[in-house]
Amino acid sequence: MAFKRVAAVTGANKGIGLAIVRNLALEYPSSAFNNGPLLIYLTARDQGRGEEAIKNLQNDTQLKKAKALAADGGLATIKYHGLDISKPKSITDFASFLKKEHPDGIDIVVNNAGIAMTGFDINVVKETLQCNYYGTLQATTSLLPLIRQGGRLVNVSSTAGSLSSKYSPALRSAFAATKTVSDVTSLMEKFTSAVEAGQENEQGWPSAAYSVSKSGVTGMTRAIALEERRNGGGRLINSCCPGYVKTDMTKGRGMRSVDEGAKTPVMLALEDIGGVVGEFWQNEKIIEW
């Protein structure tokens, strides 16, 4: 089959990521993005879990009823590909694979992969930032050049990373003033150094690795979107919060279903958003970072 559109979703074997894949397949036919068969790469660290997720989607009653998948006469084909965003080589290998398989480019990337660890110490901080910030950053910079003009890149962030009172006024101002990826990365490095010295609170940081990592994701996404606009590029780059979703990451405590959590990322991937770039979204609206 000649695929007209190609999408990739990271961290997609369960939870919000899996729901994003399912809803891309369901909503693509009625979207303005539809111009023929769609291939979605469901990526995950574990091959067994990824392939199990594919089987579950092939038997999904919603997808069957909508005849969304190619096997049922629909437009979408879903394939597994390994990807661990905490490992730089894994990202590089996936980008090389996409470039070889789709030399004309791809259309949609949703960076959903991330971790939320319990406890707080320097090891938790380093591991969290390596995946959530540095991994998402590398996935963004490696995959963005493969996206055709008019395509979309969506980074799933969180309102846990909002510039609220958890930061000192000086740090809130520093985050808000960031213009480049280097500016944001410098703040991530300062946080790590502060934690290593046991002085994060004195320096105005919260003792919260996940929150800071997501502040980084929102800031980094904005910086890359601004650079895209300065360079005259036409790819739409935004970040979003799916809300407090009932998943393993929230230990089942979330208030929203995974499909509700997928709604804004899928909207940013498929719908007409008026050419908006670099914004932070929740509930299908732009919100203040």
Backbone as CSV, one residue per row, in Angstrom:
resi,resn,N_x,N_y,N_z,CA_x,CA_y,CA_z,C_x,C_y,C_z
1,MET,0.846,-1.201,0.000,0.000,0.000,0.000,0.881,1.251,0.000
2,ALA,0.507,2.224,-0.809,1.238,3.497,-0.820,0.620,4.421,0.225
3,PHE,1.380,4.671,1.274,0.858,5.529,2.339,1.034,6.995,1.972
4,LYS,-0.031,7.752,2.119,0.008,9.178,1.810,0.413,10.001,3.035
5,ARG,0.124,9.479,4.201,0.478,10.162,5.452,1.181,9.171,6.372
6,VAL,2.149,9.687,7.140,2.882,8.850,8.094,2.950,9.581,9.424
7,ALA,2.613,8.876,10.506,2.650,9.441,11.855,3.463,8.534,12.765
8,ALA,4.021,9.119,13.822,4.736,8.344,14.842,4.327,8.857,16.213
9,VAL,4.056,7.921,17.114,3.674,8.267,18.492,4.631,7.549,19.429
10,THR,5.287,8.289,20.321,6.228,7.671,21.255,5.525,7.285,22.551
11,GLY,6.065,6.269,23.213,5.476,5.800,24.472,4.037,5.373,24.295
12,ALA,3.793,4.517,23.277,2.410,4.302,22.837,1.858,2.909,23.100
13,ASN,2.523,2.109,23.920,2.008,0.757,24.136,0.885,0.705,25.176
14,LYS,0.669,1.799,25.897,-0.404,1.819,26.902,-0.795,3.262,27.198
15,GLY,-1.807,3.415,28.037,-2.201,4.726,28.542,-2.551,5.738,27.474
16,ILE,-2.118,6.978,27.694,-2.451,8.075,26.783,-1.869,7.823,25.396
17,GLY,-0.642,7.301,25.330,-0.010,7.058,24.037,-0.815,6.115,23.172
18,LEU,-1.295,5.027,23.769,-2.114,4.059,23.040,-3.422,4.698,22.590
19,ALA,-4.003,5.521,23.461,-5.248,6.210,23.110,-5.023,7.219,21.982
20,ILE,-3.854,7.839,21.955,-3.539,8.774,20.860,-3.495,8.019,19.534
21,VAL,-2.844,6.859,19.528,-2.785,6.051,18.303,-4.195,5.668,17.853
22,ARG,-4.997,5.166,18.780,-6.359,4.738,18.432,-7.185,5.905,17.879
23,ASN,-7.087,7.057,18.525,-7.899,8.201,18.105,-7.385,8.860,16.827
24,LEU,-6.078,8.763,16.561,-5.581,9.201,15.255,-6.232,8.368,14.149
25,ALA,-6.289,7.054,14.366,-6.910,6.158,13.376,-8.395,6.462,13.206
26,LEU,-9.068,6.761,14.318,-10.504,7.030,14.266,-10.828,8.373,13.621
27,GLU,-10.039,9.391,13.909,-10.383,10.758,13.496,-9.754,11.190,12.177
28,TYR,-8.712,10.495,11.760,-8.031,10.885,10.520,-8.965,10.955,9.311
29,PRO,-9.849,9.971,9.093,-10.672,10.010,7.868,-11.502,11.282,7.727
30,SER,-11.979,11.836,8.825,-12.837,13.032,8.743,-12.054,14.332,8.903
31,SER,-10.721,14.234,9.029,-9.908,15.428,9.230,-9.463,16.020,7.895
32,ALA,-9.076,17.309,7.942,-8.561,17.977,6.747,-7.218,17.382,6.319
33,PHE,-6.584,16.641,7.208,-5.279,16.031,6.938,-5.400,14.810,6.024
34,ASN,-6.610,14.283,5.891,-6.819,13.056,5.116,-6.581,13.300,3.631
35,ASN,-5.566,12.626,3.083,-5.420,12.622,1.623,-5.048,11.226,1.128
36,GLY,-5.469,10.212,1.925,-5.200,8.835,1.540,-4.717,8.006,2.706
37,PRO,-4.268,6.781,2.449,-3.891,5.849,3.512,-2.874,6.420,4.504
38,LEU,-3.088,6.108,5.784,-2.255,6.594,6.892,-1.522,5.431,7.548
39,LEU,-0.225,5.609,7.744,0.583,4.649,8.504,0.957,5.281,9.828
40,ILE,0.642,4.593,10.932,0.990,5.083,12.269,2.011,4.138,12.884
41,TYR,3.152,4.682,13.293,4.126,3.896,14.038,3.835,4.036,15.531
42,LEU,3.453,2.918,16.131,3.270,2.838,17.574,4.634,2.446,18.144
43,THR,5.291,3.343,18.857,6.622,3.037,19.368,6.578,2.815,20.874
44,ALA,7.473,1.938,21.321,7.569,1.600,22.737,8.925,0.986,23.003
45,ARG,9.330,0.997,24.266,10.631,0.429,24.640,10.645,-1.083,24.518
46,ASP,9.546,-1.710,24.928,9.485,-3.169,25.020,8.757,-3.751,23.813
47,GLN,9.432,-4.603,23.069,8.841,-5.169,21.849,7.595,-5.994,22.150
48,GLY,7.658,-6.822,23.181,6.507,-7.662,23.528,5.282,-6.833,23.842
49,ARG,5.470,-5.783,24.639,4.326,-4.927,24.998,3.826,-4.137,23.794
50,GLY,4.769,-3.707,22.964,4.375,-2.964,21.768,3.558,-3.819,20.820
51,GLU,4.007,-5.049,20.599,3.284,-5.939,19.688,1.944,-6.376,20.271
52,GLU,1.892,-6.506,21.593,0.612,-6.818,22.261,-0.372,-5.663,22.073
53,ALA,0.142,-4.437,22.148,-0.706,-3.254,21.941,-1.281,-3.238,20.525
54,ILE,-0.458,-3.624,19.549,-0.934,-3.696,18.154,-2.072,-4.708,18.044
55,LYS,-1.905,-5.876,18.664,-2.961,-6.911,18.627,-4.252,-6.389,19.243
56,ASN,-4.112,-5.692,20.376,-5.296,-5.145,21.039,-6.022,-4.143,20.139
57,LEU,-5.259,-3.321,19.422,-5.877,-2.351,18.519,-6.558,-3.042,17.344
58,GLN,-5.955,-4.107,16.857,-6.551,-4.835,15.732,-7.898,-5.459,16.103
59,ASN,-8.087,-5.707,17.408,-9.348,-6.290,17.896,-10.226,-5.271,18.628
60,ASP,-9.824,-3.992,18.572,-10.539,-2.937,19.301,-11.939,-2.739,18.716
61,THR,-12.955,-2.810,19.568,-14.344,-2.737,19.080,-14.656,-1.387,18.434
62,GLN,-14.096,-0.313,18.990,-14.315,1.022,18.432,-13.760,1.106,17.013
63,LEU,-12.528,0.633,16.847,-11.897,0.664,15.530,-12.617,-0.254,14.543
64,LYS,-13.068,-1.416,15.034,-13.809,-2.356,14.180,-15.118,-1.726,13.693
65,LYS,-15.845,-1.140,14.631,-17.140,-0.538,14.306,-16.986,0.591,13.278
66,ALA,-15.908,1.380,13.443,-15.669,2.508,12.534,-15.018,2.080,11.222
67,LYS,-14.629,0.776,11.141,-13.862,0.290,9.979,-12.683,1.219,9.701
68,ALA,-11.942,1.519,10.780,-10.848,2.494,10.691,-9.561,1.895,10.147
69,LEU,-9.335,0.603,10.426,-8.074,-0.016,10.036,-8.138,-0.607,8.635
70,ALA,-6.984,-0.659,7.968,-6.904,-1.156,6.599,-7.439,-2.587,6.480
71,ALA,-7.210,-3.392,7.526,-7.688,-4.784,7.513,-9.208,-4.869,7.420
72,ASP,-9.885,-3.782,7.848,-11.347,-3.743,7.793,-11.848,-2.819,6.687
73,GLY,-10.938,-2.449,5.781,-11.322,-1.582,4.666,-11.088,-0.104,4.921
74,GLY,-10.471,0.234,6.060,-10.232,1.639,6.411,-8.909,2.178,5.906
75,LEU,-8.548,3.349,6.400,-7.367,4.058,5.913,-6.104,3.818,6.743
76,ALA,-6.255,3.410,8.001,-5.105,3.377,8.915,-4.462,2.002,9.022
77,THR,-3.135,2.009,8.986,-2.331,0.829,9.289,-1.434,1.193,10.465
78,ILE,-1.373,0.308,11.464,-0.567,0.587,12.655,0.539,-0.454,12.750
79,LYS,1.781,0.015,12.880,2.932,-0.872,13.001,3.731,-0.523,14.250
80,TYR,4.313,-1.545,14.851,5.199,-1.335,16.014,6.613,-1.027,15.547
81,HIS,7.277,-0.127,16.283,8.723,0.068,16.122,9.319,0.384,17.487
82,GLY,10.448,-0.233,17.786,11.101,0.001,19.064,11.666,1.406,19.191
83,LEU,11.484,2.004,20.362,12.064,3.323,20.640,12.084,3.553,22.142
84,ASP,13.272,3.849,22.660,13.451,4.219,24.060,14.068,5.604,24.074
85,ILE,13.271,6.631,24.389,13.773,8.002,24.274,14.808,8.357,25.339
86,SER,14.993,7.484,26.331,16.049,7.749,27.320,17.417,7.333,26.801
87,LYS,17.439,6.683,25.628,18.697,6.220,25.030,18.925,6.919,23.695
88,PRO,19.932,7.806,23.624,20.164,8.578,22.397,20.272,7.726,21.136
89,LYS,20.944,6.580,21.222,21.112,5.741,20.022,19.776,5.210,19.520
90,SER,18.870,4.918,20.425,17.554,4.428,20.034,16.813,5.478,19.200
91,ILE,16.948,6.742,19.600,16.305,7.833,18.848,16.957,7.971,17.475
92,THR,18.293,7.947,17.457,19.024,8.071,16.197,18.656,6.938,15.241
93,ASP,18.564,5.729,15.772,18.209,4.567,14.941,16.799,4.707,14.363
94,PHE,15.863,5.195,15.179,14.491,5.352,14.698,14.424,6.425,13.612
95,ALA,15.135,7.536,13.818,15.160,8.601,12.806,15.750,8.086,11.493
96,SER,16.822,7.288,11.583,17.451,6.720,10.384,16.497,5.779,9.657
97,PHE,15.761,4.979,10.443,14.773,4.059,9.873,13.697,4.834,9.108
98,LEU,13.172,5.894,9.733,12.117,6.679,9.085,12.620,7.337,7.802
99,LYS,13.849,7.851,7.866,14.423,8.527,6.696,14.578,7.551,5.527
100,LYS,14.979,6.330,5.856,15.161,5.312,4.812,13.819,4.828,4.263
101,GLU,12.879,4.569,5.158,11.576,4.029,4.747,10.696,5.080,4.073
102,HIS,10.855,6.345,4.476,9.976,7.413,3.979,10.823,8.601,3.533
103,PRO,11.555,8.423,2.426,12.462,9.480,1.977,11.763,10.792,1.637
104,ASP,10.457,10.728,1.342,9.709,11.953,1.051,9.230,12.656,2.315
105,GLY,9.483,12.048,3.464,9.124,12.679,4.727,7.921,12.056,5.406
106,ILE,7.719,12.459,6.647,6.567,12.023,7.442,5.724,13.254,7.759
107,ASP,4.607,13.047,8.453,3.652,14.149,8.625,3.367,14.536,10.072
108,ILE,3.380,13.552,10.965,2.957,13.811,12.351,3.886,13.093,13.314
109,VAL,4.331,13.807,14.348,5.037,13.186,15.466,4.364,13.654,16.755
110,VAL,3.980,12.706,17.587,3.482,13.035,18.927,4.441,12.410,19.932
111,ASN,5.210,13.267,20.596,6.150,12.808,21.624,5.412,12.705,22.954
112,ASN,4.977,11.495,23.260,4.208,11.242,24.476,5.032,10.558,25.562
113,ALA,6.108,9.881,25.187,6.877,9.076,26.149,7.393,9.926,27.305
114,GLY,7.321,9.353,28.493,7.833,10.041,29.680,7.715,9.138,30.895
115,ILE,8.380,9.542,31.973,8.326,8.782,33.220,7.988,9.691,34.392
116,ALA,7.404,9.103,35.422,7.153,9.794,36.688,7.609,8.861,37.797
117,MET,8.728,9.199,38.418,9.311,8.333,39.440,8.867,8.757,40.831
118,THR,8.891,7.819,41.763,8.587,8.153,43.151,9.868,8.582,43.856
119,GLY,9.698,9.386,44.889,10.854,9.834,45.658,11.537,11.026,45.016
120,PHE,12.551,11.534,45.716,13.296,12.678,45.183,14.726,12.649,45.693
121,ASP,15.647,12.478,44.767,17.073,12.625,45.053,17.765,12.885,43.719
122,ILE,19.075,13.008,43.735,19.789,13.361,42.517,19.644,12.286,41.439
123,ASN,19.548,11.019,41.832,19.378,9.954,40.841,18.014,10.042,40.158
124,VAL,16.993,10.322,40.958,15.648,10.495,40.395,15.639,11.684,39.431
125,VAL,16.294,12.762,39.833,16.351,13.964,38.989,17.047,13.659,37.664
126,LYS,18.200,13.021,37.732,18.956,12.746,36.505,18.198,11.803,35.570
127,GLU,17.593,10.762,36.142,16.870,9.797,35.306,15.619,10.418,34.696
128,THR,14.922,11.224,35.492,13.711,11.884,35.000,14.037,12.870,33.887
129,LEU,15.052,13.692,34.104,15.427,14.666,33.086,15.957,13.982,31.824
130,GLN,16.703,12.897,32.001,17.252,12.192,30.835,16.140,11.721,29.910
131,CYS,15.072,11.210,30.482,13.951,10.750,29.665,13.054,11.915,29.239
132,ASN,12.481,12.596,30.220,11.431,13.573,29.927,11.935,14.811,29.191
133,TYR,13.096,15.331,29.609,13.594,16.542,28.960,14.562,16.232,27.816
134,TYR,15.704,15.629,28.153,16.721,15.414,27.119,16.246,14.433,26.044
135,GLY,15.500,13.402,26.453,14.981,12.441,25.487,13.963,13.068,24.543
136,THR,13.031,13.839,25.112,12.029,14.515,24.284,12.692,15.549,23.387
137,LEU,13.705,16.236,23.913,14.441,17.206,23.108,15.117,16.531,21.915
138,GLN,15.805,15.429,22.168,16.488,14.752,21.060,15.489,14.174,20.063
139,ALA,14.392,13.613,20.573,13.364,13.093,19.665,12.803,14.220,18.793
140,THR,12.620,15.384,19.390,12.105,16.539,18.650,13.086,16.984,17.573
141,THR,14.355,17.175,17.953,15.333,17.694,16.993,15.707,16.646,15.939
142,SER,15.594,15.360,16.273,15.925,14.306,15.307,14.790,14.048,14.316
143,LEU,13.557,14.162,14.783,12.413,13.824,13.936,11.826,15.030,13.200
144,LEU,12.001,16.218,13.758,11.439,17.413,13.114,11.926,17.603,11.679
145,PRO,13.230,17.400,11.388,13.671,17.585,9.996,13.026,16.610,9.013
146,LEU,12.467,15.513,9.525,11.825,14.523,8.665,10.378,14.888,8.354
147,ILE,9.827,15.842,9.108,8.415,16.205,8.936,8.269,17.163,7.757
148,ARG,7.353,16.834,6.865,7.105,17.682,5.699,6.514,19.027,6.122
149,GLN,6.695,20.026,5.266,6.074,21.320,5.518,4.554,21.143,5.623
150,GLY,3.973,21.791,6.614,2.549,21.627,6.875,2.253,20.517,7.861
151,GLY,3.298,19.747,8.227,3.122,18.672,9.195,3.081,19.194,10.627
152,ARG,2.927,18.271,11.560,2.726,18.643,12.961,3.694,17.908,13.888
153,LEU,4.158,18.613,14.905,4.888,17.986,16.011,4.250,18.430,17.310
154,VAL,3.851,17.455,18.124,3.169,17.724,19.395,3.973,17.088,20.519
155,ASN,4.371,17.883,21.495,5.055,17.357,22.677,4.082,17.351,23.851
156,VAL,3.877,16.168,24.424,2.975,16.057,25.571,3.730,16.499,26.823
157,SER,3.280,17.602,27.384,3.893,18.150,28.595,2.888,18.017,29.739
158,SER,2.868,18.963,30.655,1.955,18.865,31.792,1.828,20.209,32.484
159,THR,0.638,20.470,33.049,0.475,21.675,33.857,1.259,21.554,35.168
160,ALA,1.765,20.348,35.461,2.684,20.211,36.603,3.926,21.066,36.383
161,GLY,4.211,21.384,35.119,5.347,22.228,34.785,4.973,23.676,34.546
162,SER,3.781,24.086,34.969,3.383,25.486,34.830,4.266,26.376,35.701
163,LEU,4.417,27.624,35.265,5.274,28.555,36.011,4.488,29.155,37.171
164,SER,4.178,28.314,38.132,3.345,28.711,39.260,4.209,29.113,40.447
165,SER,3.574,29.219,41.583,4.271,29.652,42.797,5.264,28.620,43.309
166,LYS,5.319,27.428,42.663,6.316,26.442,43.101,7.736,26.938,42.822
167,TYR,7.869,27.889,41.872,9.172,28.478,41.573,9.293,29.850,42.235
168,SER,10.521,30.259,42.499,10.752,31.624,42.981,10.421,32.598,41.852
169,PRO,10.095,33.854,42.175,9.829,34.840,41.122,10.974,34.948,40.115
170,ALA,12.208,34.852,40.604,13.368,34.961,39.698,13.392,33.807,38.701
171,LEU,13.087,32.597,39.160,13.083,31.445,38.258,11.894,31.489,37.301
172,ARG,10.744,31.951,37.785,9.592,32.108,36.883,9.951,33.057,35.741
173,SER,10.607,34.149,36.101,11.024,35.128,35.088,12.051,34.521,34.136
174,ALA,12.974,33.721,34.692,14.013,33.103,33.861,13.399,32.140,32.844
175,PHE,12.433,31.326,33.287,11.760,30.413,32.360,10.995,31.199,31.294
176,ALA,10.257,32.220,31.737,9.438,32.996,30.795,10.296,33.726,29.771
177,ALA,11.527,34.050,30.141,12.420,34.817,29.253,13.189,33.941,28.274
178,THR,13.093,32.619,28.409,13.866,31.742,27.520,13.464,31.948,26.062
179,LYS,14.473,32.003,25.209,14.240,32.199,23.771,14.785,31.036,22.941
180,THR,15.778,30.333,23.482,16.427,29.255,22.729,16.427,27.974,23.558
181,VAL,16.689,26.854,22.893,16.815,25.577,23.589,17.950,25.652,24.608
182,SER,19.041,26.313,24.242,20.176,26.450,25.171,19.767,27.152,26.455
183,ASP,18.900,28.157,26.338,18.406,28.862,27.536,17.676,27.891,28.467
184,VAL,16.839,27.045,27.878,16.045,26.095,28.674,16.951,25.020,29.264
185,THR,17.850,24.491,28.450,18.771,23.454,28.925,19.633,23.979,30.064
186,SER,20.031,25.224,29.994,20.816,25.836,31.073,20.048,25.807,32.395
187,LEU,18.746,26.044,32.339,17.925,25.977,33.553,17.841,24.551,34.084
188,MET,17.736,23.571,33.185,17.727,22.170,33.620,19.053,21.813,34.309
189,GLU,20.152,22.330,33.780,21.470,22.074,34.375,21.597,22.746,35.746
190,LYS,21.043,23.948,35.858,21.088,24.658,37.151,20.269,23.911,38.208
191,PHE,19.132,23.368,37.790,18.320,22.576,38.716,19.092,21.354,39.198
192,THR,19.714,20.638,38.267,20.489,19.447,38.621,21.615,19.793,39.593
193,SER,22.319,20.880,39.315,23.416,21.305,40.195,22.900,21.685,41.578
194,ALA,21.751,22.344,41.613,21.166,22.744,42.896,20.790,21.521,43.720
195,VAL,20.228,20.504,43.067,19.860,19.275,43.779,21.114,18.559,44.276
196,GLU,22.142,18.507,43.447,23.407,17.860,43.845,23.987,18.520,45.087
197,ALA,23.818,19.828,45.165,24.346,20.583,46.312,23.376,20.594,47.492
198,GLY,22.192,19.981,47.308,21.180,19.980,48.372,20.605,21.364,48.637
199,GLN,20.585,22.209,47.602,20.162,23.608,47.784,19.035,24.018,46.845
200,GLU,18.274,23.039,46.326,17.257,23.407,45.341,16.205,24.346,45.907
201,ASN,15.769,24.105,47.149,14.755,24.988,47.730,15.289,26.384,48.007
202,GLU,16.531,26.436,48.495,17.144,27.744,48.763,17.308,28.552,47.481
203,GLN,17.501,27.844,46.371,17.693,28.531,45.097,16.379,28.746,44.336
204,GLY,15.269,28.398,44.989,13.967,28.711,44.406,13.315,27.616,43.595
205,TRP,13.902,26.405,43.636,13.340,25.270,42.888,12.446,24.421,43.783
206,PRO,11.451,23.749,43.201,10.701,22.756,43.974,11.479,21.445,44.023
207,SER,11.230,20.644,45.023,11.833,19.303,45.080,10.920,18.355,44.304
208,ALA,10.889,18.552,42.991,9.940,17.827,42.137,10.541,17.649,40.751
209,ALA,11.131,16.486,40.510,11.826,16.240,39.243,10.867,16.262,38.058
210,TYR,9.710,15.624,38.205,8.763,15.547,37.091,8.298,16.946,36.683
211,SER,7.927,17.751,37.672,7.428,19.101,37.369,8.462,19.927,36.620
212,VAL,9.704,19.903,37.098,10.752,20.694,36.447,11.022,20.165,35.036
213,SER,11.010,18.836,34.883,11.245,18.270,33.545,10.177,18.737,32.563
214,LYS,8.936,18.845,33.030,7.853,19.264,32.147,7.881,20.773,31.885
215,SER,8.384,21.559,32.839,8.637,22.981,32.554,9.626,23.078,31.408
216,GLY,10.633,22.210,31.453,11.626,22.179,30.389,11.022,21.815,29.045
217,VAL,10.144,20.812,29.031,9.517,20.377,27.771,8.697,21.517,27.162
218,THR,7.902,22.199,27.977,7.081,23.303,27.466,7.964,24.428,26.928
219,GLY,9.015,24.776,27.691,9.914,25.852,27.266,10.702,25.488,26.017
220,MET,11.205,24.273,25.974,11.979,23.816,24.823,11.124,23.769,23.561
221,THR,9.880,23.302,23.707,8.980,23.228,22.548,8.706,24.623,22.006
222,ARG,8.477,25.559,22.904,8.240,26.948,22.478,9.461,27.501,21.737
223,ALA,10.656,27.235,22.282,11.885,27.745,21.660,12.081,27.177,20.254
224,ILE,11.836,25.871,20.084,12.004,25.237,18.768,10.948,25.757,17.793
225,ALA,9.733,25.999,18.281,8.677,26.542,17.424,9.024,27.962,16.971
226,LEU,9.583,28.760,17.862,9.980,30.128,17.501,11.081,30.109,16.448
227,GLU,12.018,29.169,16.603,13.089,29.037,15.616,12.534,28.608,14.259
228,GLU,11.569,27.688,14.283,10.923,27.241,13.046,10.270,28.424,12.333
229,ARG,9.602,29.264,13.094,8.920,30.425,12.507,9.942,31.429,11.952
230,ARG,11.021,31.665,12.721,12.067,32.590,12.259,12.684,32.118,10.946
231,ASN,12.810,30.800,10.802,13.413,30.235,9.596,12.431,30.082,8.439
232,GLY,11.199,30.514,8.664,10.196,30.462,7.599,9.584,29.087,7.385
233,GLY,9.759,28.177,8.350,9.202,26.834,8.230,7.701,26.814,8.449
234,GLY,7.047,25.800,7.872,5.594,25.720,7.976,5.078,24.575,8.819
235,ARG,5.962,23.983,9.631,5.514,22.889,10.487,4.960,23.455,11.796
236,LEU,3.849,22.912,12.246,3.193,23.422,13.459,3.672,22.632,14.670
237,ILE,4.310,23.338,15.600,4.953,22.726,16.760,4.316,23.300,18.017
238,ASN,3.720,22.449,18.841,3.052,22.893,20.064,3.235,21.861,21.170
239,SER,2.974,22.275,22.407,2.966,21.348,23.543,1.586,21.383,24.185
240,CYS,1.291,20.349,24.971,-0.032,20.294,25.584,-0.008,19.477,26.868
241,CYS,-1.029,19.678,27.672,-1.259,18.868,28.868,-2.504,18.024,28.631
242,PRO,-2.405,16.707,28.805,-3.585,15.861,28.598,-4.574,15.903,29.758
243,GLY,-4.159,16.522,30.872,-4.985,16.535,32.077,-4.600,15.395,33.011
244,TYR,-5.322,15.294,34.103,-5.029,14.277,35.119,-5.758,12.990,34.737
245,VAL,-5.029,12.125,34.035,-5.634,10.950,33.399,-5.382,9.698,34.229
246,LYS,-6.359,8.821,34.242,-6.253,7.562,34.987,-5.347,6.598,34.219
247,THR,-4.069,6.565,34.601,-3.079,5.696,33.946,-2.152,5.111,35.007
248,ASP,-1.246,4.257,34.564,-0.227,3.739,35.488,0.611,4.874,36.066
249,MET,0.860,5.902,35.246,1.709,7.005,35.689,1.094,7.746,36.881
250,THR,-0.245,7.852,36.903,-0.909,8.517,38.032,-1.364,7.492,39.078
251,LYS,-0.868,6.235,38.912,-1.244,5.137,39.817,-2.761,4.969,39.886
252,GLY,-3.414,5.224,38.730,-4.856,5.034,38.629,-5.688,6.085,39.327
253,ARG,-5.029,7.182,39.756,-5.763,8.192,40.525,-6.354,9.302,39.661
254,GLY,-6.058,9.300,38.364,-6.532,10.379,37.496,-8.049,10.428,37.396
255,MET,-8.547,11.588,36.998,-9.988,11.813,36.893,-10.502,11.598,35.460
256,ARG,-9.583,11.615,34.493,-9.988,11.530,33.095,-9.689,10.158,32.514
257,SER,-10.442,9.794,31.480,-10.144,8.566,30.753,-8.976,8.831,29.801
258,VAL,-8.360,7.758,29.322,-7.244,7.935,28.387,-7.715,8.602,27.097
259,ASP,-8.945,8.307,26.658,-9.455,8.941,25.444,-9.658,10.440,25.646
260,GLU,-10.083,10.839,26.838,-10.196,12.269,27.134,-8.812,12.917,27.136
261,GLY,-7.830,12.188,27.673,-6.461,12.694,27.688,-5.865,12.833,26.303
262,ALA,-6.299,11.965,25.390,-5.776,11.983,24.019,-6.377,13.092,23.163
263,LYS,-7.454,13.692,23.636,-8.220,14.601,22.785,-7.406,15.794,22.281
264,THR,-6.709,16.483,23.183,-5.945,17.666,22.764,-4.742,17.305,21.896
265,PRO,-3.923,16.282,22.269,-2.828,15.910,21.360,-3.307,15.543,19.957
266,VAL,-4.419,14.825,19.860,-4.939,14.416,18.547,-5.458,15.633,17.779
267,MET,-6.111,16.553,18.482,-6.560,17.793,17.838,-5.378,18.554,17.242
268,LEU,-4.291,18.677,18.026,-3.108,19.400,17.545,-2.438,18.682,16.379
269,ALA,-2.614,17.370,16.306,-2.020,16.589,15.224,-2.823,16.653,13.935
270,LEU,-4.159,16.788,14.038,-5.010,16.602,12.862,-5.866,17.803,12.465
271,GLU,-6.240,18.621,13.414,-7.273,19.615,13.110,-6.685,20.963,12.698
272,ASP,-7.538,21.808,12.158,-7.136,23.159,11.777,-6.992,23.991,13.047
273,ILE,-5.760,24.381,13.355,-5.525,25.196,14.565,-5.074,26.611,14.182
274,GLY,-5.368,26.972,12.937,-5.114,28.345,12.515,-3.647,28.722,12.406
275,GLY,-2.799,27.720,12.183,-1.378,28.013,12.015,-0.641,28.369,13.290
276,VAL,-1.267,28.128,14.446,-0.654,28.490,15.732,0.561,27.604,16.011
277,VAL,1.651,28.222,16.484,2.846,27.470,16.874,3.360,27.957,18.227
278,GLY,4.038,27.056,18.933,4.750,27.434,20.149,3.889,27.665,21.366
279,GLU,2.632,27.255,21.305,1.739,27.487,22.445,1.605,26.233,23.296
280,PHE,1.062,26.426,24.500,0.811,25.356,25.460,-0.702,25.221,25.569
281,TRP,-1.215,24.003,25.349,-2.653,23.769,25.227,-3.160,22.801,26.289
282,GLN,-4.411,22.993,26.678,-5.139,22.017,27.487,-6.620,22.184,27.192
283,ASN,-7.354,21.074,27.221,-8.796,21.107,26.916,-9.062,21.793,25.582
284,GLU,-8.189,21.523,24.611,-8.308,22.040,23.248,-8.258,23.561,23.160
285,LYS,-7.661,24.185,24.160,-7.490,25.640,24.175,-6.069,25.999,24.561
286,ILE,-5.606,27.152,24.116,-4.302,27.659,24.549,-4.441,28.126,25.991
287,ILE,-3.493,27.709,26.830,-3.497,28.162,28.219,-2.148,28.806,28.527
288,GLU,-2.105,29.502,29.642,-0.867,30.184,30.044,0.116,29.158,30.600
289,TRP,1.371,29.243,30.158,2.422,28.389,30.698,2.740,28.896,32.094
